[in-house]
């Protein structure tokens, strides 16, 4: 009898969660399961970002202006332009530049972005330093992940599987370091913990398309993005690489090129 009451209570809790978490995604138009409100997105992203900045500070890594004044200024301008063209321009966006040799950039929930200087390393980088269109392609892709709310959608699905009614509150109130580790995973490089988001292939394709549209609306040439992704996909697999877990080059190139005519219309309107 006790077990039966437990199962009934669990089923009712799950029903409440499902009923309260279903909504229409403003970005994709699909019905999604997400227990997090938009305000919670920002708080969760802040936890992850704070943990990362603390880790960089422990390793005495330079950040922001100290990591490269001109590059930091360019990043701020690009993020400001693209965020205005996104579906959620009111997210609490902020971008940080960190002096680390990983070829990576990522965006936490709510628009909290971090870029590592390795992204334009002359030998292994994928973006030419100072090239605004190439950098915009990367930032637009990451901002698209935040707008599509891929991280909290994934977390919500996991919560449903676990049938833990208090999981949302626990995740929000958890310490920044543990939240970052749980949501983003970690890459250990040179003794420093660097957060690297993990997305499904479906999410990557969605972010590719949305990012292409966002950068075009913001006045950055979307044709550059197609060429950049082709170049990036030719790199050998490397788990610290921003494109390591992305779909194969041929698939991505074809998908991006299919979206290019639509993106070019927005780009021409923005000029």
N, C-alpha and C positions, 0 to 999 in steps of 0.2 A: 504493500500500500504506500509506504514512504517513497519507494522508487517511482511509483506511478505519479504521485503528487509532484515529485521533482521533475519528471519528464513533461508534465502538463505545464508547470511553471516555466520551464525552459522554453517550451514551444510558444507560450504566451509572450515571453520576453523577446523572442526572436520575431514574433509577429509585430510587436510594437516597434522594434528596431527597423524592420523592413518598411513598415508603414510610414515612419517618421523620416526615413533616410532616402526614399525615392523622390527624384525630382528630374525635371527636364534640363539637360545640359545646354546652357546658353551658347556654347561654342559649337557643339556637334549636332545638337537637335535631338540626340538620343536620350532615352530614359536611363538614368544612372543611379547607382546606390552610393550615397556619400553622407555620412553622419556628421561631417564637419561643416560648420557655417563659415562664411567668408571671413568673419573676424577671427575665427579660430585658425584659419589658414595662416594669417599673418603671425599669430602668436607661436604656432608650431615652427614656422620658418625662422622666426627670431631665435628660438631655442637652438636650432641646428646651426644657424649662422654664428651665434655667440660661442657655441662649443668649438667651432672651427677657428674663429679668431683667437680664442684662448689657446688653442693648440699651437697655432702659428706663433703666438707671443712667447710660449714656453721655449720654442726652438729659435727664438730671436730672428724670425723671418720678417723682412720688410713688407709693409702693406701700404696700399693706396699711393699717395704722392711719393713716399719714400721708395716704393717699388718701381716707380716710373711715372714722373709727373705728366708728360705729354700723353702717354698711353692711358693713364687714369682719367685724364680730362676727356679723351676721345671716348672711352668707355661710358662715362657719365652722359655725354651728349647722345650717344647711340641708344643707350637704355631709355633716356628721356624721350627720344623720338619714337622708338618702337613701342614703348608702354602706352603712349597716347593713341597709337593705332590699334591697340589690342582690344579684346573684348572686356577686359577688366582694367581700365586705365586708373582706377582709384585704389588698386592694390598698393600697399606701402613699399613700393620698389626702392631698392638700393643695391648698388654694385660695389664690390671690393676687389682690389687687385692685390695678389699675393706673389711674392718672389719665391716661386717654387718651380722646379724644372719639369713638372708633370704637364703633358699636353692635354689640358682639360679646362672645362668651364662647366658650371652647373647652376641650377636655379632651385632653391628650396621653395616650399609652399608660400604663397603670398608675395612672390617676386623678389626674394632675397638671393642675389647673385654673387658668385665668386668666380674669378678668372685667375688662372695661374699663368705666370709669365712664360712658361714652357710652350704655351700655345703658339708663340711666334719665334721659338728658338730657330736659328738659322739652319741647323742640321736636321732636327727632327720635328720641328713645328709644322703646323698645317695652315697658318695664316701669315701673310706677309706683314711684318710690323708696320703700323701706320695706315694699312689699307682699310678704309672705313667700310666699304661694301663687303669685304670678306669677314671682317669682325662683326658686322651687322647680321650676316647670315648665321653666325654662331649664336649671337645673343638672341636673335629672333626665335631660333629653334628652342633655346632654353626657356625663354619667356612663354613660348607656346605650351611647354609642359606645365608651367604654373597656371596659365589661363585655363587649360583643359583639366586641371586639378588631378593630374595623374597619380600623384603620390597619395593623396587622401582617398581617392577612389580605391586604390589598391589596398590601403590600410583598412578601409571600410569592408571590403570583401573578406579580408582576413578576420576581421572582427565577427562577421556573420558566421563564418565557418566555425569559429571558436564558441559562438553563442554566449559571449560574455557581455552582459548588459552594461557593465561599468567600464568597459575597455576604453571608450571614448574619453571619459573623465580622467582615467589613469594616464592615457597617452598625452593628454594636454598638460597635466600637472607634473609629469615626469621631468627629471632633470635634463638639461639640454644635451649633455654628453650621451646619455643612454638613448634619448629620443633620436639623436642623430645616427647613432650606431644601428638602432633597430630599423629606422626608416630608409636609410641610405646605404648601409653597409660601409665597410671601411677598406681602404687600400693602404697597406703598410709599406711606406717607401722611405728609406733612409732614416728609419726610426721615428717618422712623423706620421700621425694619423690624418689622412686626407679623405674627405667624404666624396663618394662617387655614386650618384643616383643609379638605380637599376630599373629599367623600364622594359615592358613587353615590346615585341616587334610591332604590334598593332599601335601602341602608344607612340613608338618612334615614327611610324608612317604618318600618324596624325600630326605630330609635332613638326615633321618635315613640311607638310602642306600648309599648316597654319603659319609656321615661321616664314615661309615663302610669301604668303599674303601680307603678313605684318610688315616685313621689311619693305615690300613694294609700296604699301600704303604710306610708309614713313619716308619714301623717296630714295630708297637704296635699291640698286640694280639687282633684281632677282636672278638674272642670268648668271651672275657671279656665284650665287649659291649652288646652282647646278654643277658648275665646274669645280667648285670647292669640294662638294660631296663626292664627286667622281675621284678627285685627287686623294681625298681622305680615305676612301674605301680601298684604295690600292695599297695602303699601309698594311704591314704585317700585324697580326693580332697582338694586342698588348693590353692587359687588363687596366693599366693606368691611362690608357688612351681614351679620349672622349668618344671615339667611334668604334671601340672594340666590340661592343655587344649589339651594334646596329645591324639591320638587315644587309644582305649581300649587295655589293656595288651595283650589279645589273638591275636588281629589283628597285633599289632606291633611285637610281638614275632615271629609269623609265617612269616611275611614279612622279618624280619631280618634274620631268619634262612634260608629262601630261598636265600638270598643274600650271606650267609656265605661261600658257596663253592667258589664263585668268589673271595671274599675277601681273603680267605685262600691262594689262588694262589699268590696273590700279596704279602701277608705276607711272604710266603715261599721264594719268590724271594728277599725280602728285608733282610732276615736273612743272 
